[in-house]
Structures are given as C-alpha cells and as structure tokens.
Amino acid sequence: MNGAQDLGGMMGFGPVRPEPDEPVFHGEWEKRALAITLASAALGEWNLDMARHARETLPPPEYLTSSYYEIWTKALARMLAERGMVTPEEVAAGRALMPPVPTRRPRADADTVARGLAKGTPYDRPAEAPALFSVGDRVRAKLINPRGHTRLPRYIRGRTGIVVAVHGVFAFPDTNAHGLGEQPHWCYGVRFTGRDVWGPDAEPGLEIMVDCWEPYLERAA
Amino acid sequence: MLLEKGYVDPAALDLIVETYETKIGPRNGARVVARAWTDPAFKARLLADGTKAVAEFGFGGRQGEHLQVVENTHDLHNLVVCTLCSCYPWSVLGLPPVWYKSAPYRAKAVMDPRGVLGDFGVFLPPSTRIRVWDSTAELRYLVLPMRPEGTEGWSEERLADCVTRDAMIGTGLARRPGDAA
C-alpha cells in the first residue's frame, strides 16, 4: 500500500541526525517494546509480513510522528486486538479483563526464544518453477499500486533496470501478509541508475539496488 | 498485560534484551571485516556467501538469515538502507540505531546519498560512484569498508577497533590510525 512507510525520495525531513554514542536502548520501555514484540511473535499468530503490514497501516500522520518502537508497539496492540488476545478495553483499563485465548504456539520460554534467535527464520523456499529472468536481463518494475502489503517501493515503479542477481525463491510478502499463504516466488537483485529513477538531475554515477520478487517485474525492451 | 495473561515469559523477555544489549552488536561485524582484511581466502568466501562465511564465527540467526557482503573500493562506495522499514543485519551489527530507522535517512539515502554522507561528515571524491542497497526483501547487506592506510601488519584485534558500525552501513569510513576513537 502507498503508506507513510514508503519513504524513498521524499524531501523535507531535514538532515540525518546521528546520535553520538547512541545507547542500544533509550530507556527501559524500549527494551520492553522490543522484547514483547519478539516474544509475542513467537506465539505464531502472525508472520513478519503481517507485522510489517500492521505497522505501515498506521495513518501517515501518526506513522511519521511516532518513534520506531512506538510504531512497533502500536502495531502489536492492533494485532493483539484483532485476534482478541488483548482487547482495546483491556488496554484502556491497563489490566486483564478477559482470560487468554488459545494461540497456535505455546508461550515461548527463555530456551525456546534463545534457540529461535540463534536459528532465525529463513524465508527461502525450494524452487518449483524456473526463474523467468536471468542476470543481464532488462526488466521494468511494474506500474502498480497494490492496496495491500507490498515490498515494491513507489520510487522504482515504472522504471527500468538490469537484473544483477538471482537470489532464489522466497516467501511472497504480498500474499503472506494477508493470510493467503507464502506463494513463494523468485527474487532478483535489480540495478537501477539514478538517472532512470530520478531524471537528469540525479547524482552522476548513482546506482540503486532493489530486491524485487518476480511478480513485481516485467521484461523490458 | 501480556505477562499477566501469560502470553509471554518474563525470563524470555530478559533474554531478548540481554542478547541485543550485551551479546550481539557491531563488534561481531568488526571481527568479520578485520578477518577479511587479513585473510584473502576468507574475504573470497565472505563475498561469495556472507551467511556461510560469518557462520565461521558462530554469527547468524534472526535478521541474518540471508546475508550479502558488498565491498567498497576507491571507485565504488556502498550504502545500505531500508526505505520501507528498518531491515538491518542484526546478526553482525545488532539492533539498528535510531537514525537508520528514521524518515530523514530512509527518504534521502536513495536520492541524495552524498547529502547523507555529508550529514555524517563524510566526503568522497567525485570519482567515487555510490551504490545504494535498498533492503526491500529478505536479504540483509553488510558493507566491507576499505582498510585504512597505515595499518600494515596490524593484528585482527587491533584492526577490528578501526571498524565502526557506520563504516559497515556505508555512512562512515573505517577509522585511520590517529583518528579519534
């Protein structure tokens, strides 16, 4: 969706402001926000693409004025509410009013979480069809505006680039975010020139590499 | 409330925080870079398959499942961003800094990377091309910065001290001998 998360090429935010000697967490609540987000995900009620979609469906003014952990926490509250796990009434009351609902996976203990962090969650899948494109092919990012989740950023839609890598087959976010299954597709590294993306005023020599699933691309002449 | 309702285990929460506060951070990536600077065979393995090569250090797991390492040279400087969210190679850099997740960086990196570098006080010669990696899928990118001059014969340990987090994102360069730490 064309939400506030899709920021590439926007102007007016001012300079990037790195924080000298930035701590890993700014206060206890950030620790808690990270930990409950990861531990809740371990319950198996949503996947990473659903979590990303919950974050990007925050209204743009709210997204752009929230810190990143605020975005995570607001999205978590929404996903918990959608599943009846923690109701908005409970959030308002600040305490549990309903018994917990069953979840797909049981509560993760520290050992399970440690194993999960160490193992990760690979998203590559076996190929079931040959790749449509090869390294060197000219491709165009489709001019599309999906209403749901997508990982095709707006700034390359309709632009032409060159396939520089065939990464393999990966779970497809556009379906996976909506409970329609992983429907894995080939994923490619595509190189765009600054000029092709931003026009004649682009920084000379700029190249932008974007990873694109096959359904995002069409062959270009 | 998640604790009260029994959805999450307090010990699991503590473990997550402890992992990213004390165990997994940019020191991981710095060790990898220092090895690549001193061991050409390792560097070749690292550029061929980042995930497998960093596993030699025991690094891997969450947000490092599919790692690709990209090399800076005099002619080409790499910069990593995630314009759509905050994708970042946790296994080798830990959690991303606030600026990496912020709108100014995500908006500007793909259009005006030299401007971004300027915000970090980094100025590259006009002859150096810039290649920006937008982490839109499940691959995570780590920049292999150029080894600073004047570090010939240094140990891996000492070299690793030159490798800043920003150098591995591409918003910085490795520290030269004599630069302030």
Chai-1 contact restraints between the chains, C-beta under 6 A:
chainA,res_idxA,chainB,res_idxB,connection_type,confidence,min_distance_angstrom,max_distance_angstrom,comment,restraint_id
A,Q5,B,L84,contact,1.0,0.0,6.0,A-B,restraint_1
A,L7,B,T83,contact,1.0,0.0,6.0,A-B,restraint_2
A,L7,B,A103,contact,1.0,0.0,6.0,A-B,restraint_3
A,L7,B,R106,contact,1.0,0.0,6.0,A-B,restraint_4
A,L7,B,A107,contact,1.0,0.0,6.0,A-B,restraint_5
A,G8,B,T83,contact,1.0,0.0,6.0,A-B,restraint_6
A,G8,B,V110,contact,1.0,0.0,6.0,A-B,restraint_7
A,G9,B,M111,contact,1.0,0.0,6.0,A-B,restraint_8
A,M10,B,A107,contact,1.0,0.0,6.0,A-B,restraint_9
A,F13,B,A103,contact,1.0,0.0,6.0,A-B,restraint_10
A,F13,B,P104,contact,1.0,0.0,6.0,A-B,restraint_11
A,F13,B,A107,contact,1.0,0.0,6.0,A-B,restraint_12
A,G14,B,P104,contact,1.0,0.0,6.0,A-B,restraint_13
A,P15,B,D119,contact,1.0,0.0,6.0,A-B,restraint_14
A,V16,B,W99,contact,1.0,0.0,6.0,A-B,restraint_15
A,V16,B,P104,contact,1.0,0.0,6.0,A-B,restraint_16
A,V16,B,Y105,contact,1.0,0.0,6.0,A-B,restraint_17
A,V16,B,V116,contact,1.0,0.0,6.0,A-B,restraint_18
A,V16,B,D119,contact,1.0,0.0,6.0,A-B,restraint_19
A,P18,B,W99,contact,1.0,0.0,6.0,A-B,restraint_20
A,E22,B,P97,contact,1.0,0.0,6.0,A-B,restraint_21
A,V24,B,E21,contact,1.0,0.0,6.0,A-B,restraint_22
A,V24,B,L95,contact,1.0,0.0,6.0,A-B,restraint_23
A,K31,B,V17,contact,1.0,0.0,6.0,A-B,restraint_24
A,A35,B,L13,contact,1.0,0.0,6.0,A-B,restraint_25
A,A35,B,I16,contact,1.0,0.0,6.0,A-B,restraint_26
A,A35,B,V17,contact,1.0,0.0,6.0,A-B,restraint_27
A,I36,B,L2,contact,1.0,0.0,6.0,A-B,restraint_28
A,I36,B,V8,contact,1.0,0.0,6.0,A-B,restraint_29
A,L38,B,I16,contact,1.0,0.0,6.0,A-B,restraint_30
A,A39,B,V8,contact,1.0,0.0,6.0,A-B,restraint_31
A,A39,B,A12,contact,1.0,0.0,6.0,A-B,restraint_32
A,A39,B,L13,contact,1.0,0.0,6.0,A-B,restraint_33
A,R52,B,C85,contact,1.0,0.0,6.0,A-B,restraint_34
A,Y68,B,K101,contact,1.0,0.0,6.0,A-B,restraint_35
A,V86,B,M1,contact,1.0,0.0,6.0,A-B,restraint_36
A,A96,B,M1,contact,1.0,0.0,6.0,A-B,restraint_37
A,A96,B,E4,contact,1.0,0.0,6.0,A-B,restraint_38
A,A96,B,K5,contact,1.0,0.0,6.0,A-B,restraint_39
A,P100,B,K5,contact,1.0,0.0,6.0,A-B,restraint_40
A,P100,B,G6,contact,1.0,0.0,6.0,A-B,restraint_41
A,R107,B,D9,contact,1.0,0.0,6.0,A-B,restraint_42
A,A108,B,A12,contact,1.0,0.0,6.0,A-B,restraint_43
A,D109,B,D9,contact,1.0,0.0,6.0,A-B,restraint_44
A,D109,B,A12,contact,1.0,0.0,6.0,A-B,restraint_45
A,A110,B,A11,contact,1.0,0.0,6.0,A-B,restraint_46
A,A110,B,A12,contact,1.0,0.0,6.0,A-B,restraint_47
A,A110,B,L15,contact,1.0,0.0,6.0,A-B,restraint_48
A,V113,B,A12,contact,1.0,0.0,6.0,A-B,restraint_49
A,V113,B,L15,contact,1.0,0.0,6.0,A-B,restraint_50
A,A114,B,L15,contact,1.0,0.0,6.0,A-B,restraint_51
A,L117,B,T19,contact,1.0,0.0,6.0,A-B,restraint_52
A,L117,B,G61,contact,1.0,0.0,6.0,A-B,restraint_53
A,L117,B,R62,contact,1.0,0.0,6.0,A-B,restraint_54
A,A118,B,G61,contact,1.0,0.0,6.0,A-B,restraint_55
A,G120,B,G61,contact,1.0,0.0,6.0,A-B,restraint_56
A,G120,B,R62,contact,1.0,0.0,6.0,A-B,restraint_57
A,G120,B,E65,contact,1.0,0.0,6.0,A-B,restraint_58
A,P122,B,E65,contact,1.0,0.0,6.0,A-B,restraint_59
A,Y123,B,E138,contact,1.0,0.0,6.0,A-B,restraint_60
A,R151,B,T136,contact,1.0,0.0,6.0,A-B,restraint_61
A,P153,B,T83,contact,1.0,0.0,6.0,A-B,restraint_62
A,F170,B,E138,contact,1.0,0.0,6.0,A-B,restraint_63
A,C187,B,A137,contact,1.0,0.0,6.0,A-B,restraint_64
A,W198,B,M111,contact,1.0,0.0,6.0,A-B,restraint_65
A,G205,B,R129,contact,1.0,0.0,6.0,A-B,restraint_66
A,L206,B,I130,contact,1.0,0.0,6.0,A-B,restraint_67
A,E207,B,R131,contact,1.0,0.0,6.0,A-B,restraint_68
A,I208,B,V110,contact,1.0,0.0,6.0,A-B,restraint_69
A,I208,B,V132,contact,1.0,0.0,6.0,A-B,restraint_70
A,M209,B,W133,contact,1.0,0.0,6.0,A-B,restraint_71
A,V210,B,D134,contact,1.0,0.0,6.0,A-B,restraint_72
A,V210,B,T136,contact,1.0,0.0,6.0,A-B,restraint_73
A,D211,B,T136,contact,1.0,0.0,6.0,A-B,restraint_74
A,D211,B,A137,contact,1.0,0.0,6.0,A-B,restraint_75
A,D211,B,L139,contact,1.0,0.0,6.0,A-B,restraint_76
